[in-house]
Amino acid sequence: MAVQQQAASRPAGVPSAALPIRRREASLWADAWRRLLKNKAAVMGGIIIIVIIL
C-alpha cells in the first residue's frame, strides 16, 4: 500500500525564505493591560478605589 505525501502549500518557484512569517509582537504587559480593559467590572473597581483614595 503506497502512501502519498503532499508538500506544504506555497506558490511554485517562490523560495520559503521569501515568504514573510507573521508573528504577534505583544509584550506581557501590553497583553495584561488589554485584558484588564476588557473587564468592565475591574475597570470600575479601579476607578472607585482611586476616587476613594483621593
C-alpha positions in Angstrom: 0.0 0.0 0.0 1.5 3.3 -1.1 1.2 6.5 0.9 1.5 9.8 -0.8 2.5 12.9 1.0 1.8 16.5 -0.1 4.3 19.2 0.3 3.4 22.4 2.2 1.4 24.7 0.1 3.3 27.7 -1.3 3.4 29.2 -4.8 5.6 27.4 -7.2 9.0 29.0 -7.7 8.9 31.0 -4.5 11.6 30.1 -2.1 10.5 29.6 1.5 12.7 32.4 2.7 10.8 34.9 0.6 7.5 34.3 2.4 7.1 36.5 5.5 6.4 35.0 8.8 3.8 36.9 10.7 4.1 36.9 14.5 2.1 38.8 17.0 4.5 41.2 18.7 2.9 42.0 22.0 4.6 42.2 25.4 3.4 40.6 28.5 2.4 44.0 29.9 0.5 45.0 26.8 -1.4 41.8 26.8 -2.3 42.2 30.5 -3.4 45.8 30.0 -5.6 44.9 27.1 -7.2 42.0 29.1 -7.8 44.4 32.0 -9.5 47.0 29.9 -11.9 44.3 28.5 -13.0 43.5 32.1 -15.5 46.3 32.8 -16.0 45.3 36.5 -12.3 45.5 37.1 -12.0 48.9 35.5 -15.0 50.3 37.5 -13.5 48.8 40.7 -10.2 50.5 40.0 -11.9 53.8 39.4 -13.8 53.5 42.6 -10.6 52.7 44.6 -8.8 55.7 43.0 -11.8 58.0 43.9 -11.8 56.8 47.5 -8.0 57.3 47.8 -8.3 60.9 46.5 
